[in-house]
Amino acid sequence: MPYKNKADRDYKTEYENYQGTEEQKKRRAQRNKARREMEAKGKVHKGDGKDVDHVKPLSKGGGTNAGNLKVKSAHNNRSYARNKDHSVK
């Protein structure tokens, strides 16, 4: 969504319609679980600029098992081509 400035963005409506849905809450919980598991193994640390990447994305049916997780820089992890619904192509 292209916004000219933050004043144009209705965060409350965005949360109600997208981020607050049960599906998104479940995915967020899975991402948080993956991050905690990698922190416990010492592979990532808070504030290190790294992301936990799912080899097979959660949106494509991937899980949070250790074989599906790897550490990438935040830039590389977030630069995948995406569909209009923000899922990975």
C-alpha positions in Angstrom: 0.0 0.0 0.0 1.6 3.2 -1.0 1.2 5.9 1.6 2.4 9.4 1.3 2.8 9.8 5.0 1.9 8.0 8.2 -1.0 10.3 8.8 -2.8 8.7 5.8 -2.6 5.3 7.3 -5.4 3.9 9.5 -3.6 1.5 11.7 -6.6 0.5 13.7 -8.6 -0.6 10.6 -5.5 -2.3 9.2 -5.1 -4.4 12.4 -8.8 -5.3 12.5 -8.9 -6.3 8.9 -5.5 -8.1 8.5 -3.1 -8.2 11.4 -5.8 -9.1 14.0 -7.3 -12.0 12.1 -6.9 -15.4 13.7 -4.8 -16.7 10.7 -2.3 -13.8 11.1 -2.1 -14.3 14.8 -1.3 -18.0 14.3 1.4 -17.2 11.7 2.9 -14.5 14.0 3.0 -17.0 16.9 4.8 -19.5 14.6 7.4 -16.9 13.5 7.9 -15.9 17.2 8.4 -19.6 18.1 11.0 -20.1 15.4 12.9 -17.0 16.6 12.9 -18.3 20.2 14.2 -21.7 19.1 17.0 -20.1 17.1 17.9 -17.8 20.0 18.0 -20.8 22.4 20.5 -22.5 20.0 22.6 -19.3 20.0 22.2 -18.7 16.2 20.6 -15.3 16.6 20.5 -12.6 19.2 18.2 -9.7 20.0 19.2 -6.6 18.0 21.7 -8.4 15.7 19.9 -7.5 12.5 19.3 -11.1 11.5 16.0 -12.8 10.7 15.0 -16.4 11.0 14.0 -17.6 7.5 11.7 -20.4 6.7 13.0 -22.4 3.8 9.5 -23.4 2.9 7.4 -20.3 3.9 4.6 -20.7 6.4 2.2 -19.4 3.7 3.1 -22.4 1.5 2.7 -24.9 4.3 6.1 -24.9 5.9 6.6 -25.4 9.6 8.9 -24.3 12.4 10.9 -27.5 12.6 14.7 -27.0 12.7 15.2 -28.4 9.2 13.0 -25.6 7.8 14.8 -22.7 9.5 17.9 -20.7 8.6 19.4 -17.4 9.6 19.6 -14.6 7.0 20.1 -10.8 7.1 16.9 -8.9 7.6 17.4 -7.3 4.1 17.8 -10.6 2.3 15.0 -12.2 4.1 12.5 -9.5 3.4 13.4 -8.8 -0.2 11.5 -11.8 -1.8 9.1 -11.1 -4.7 5.6 -11.0 -3.3 2.0 -11.3 -4.5 -0.5 -8.6 -4.0 -1.7 -10.3 -0.8 1.9 -10.1 0.4 2.5 -13.8 0.3 5.8 -15.0 -1.2 5.7 -15.8 -5.0 
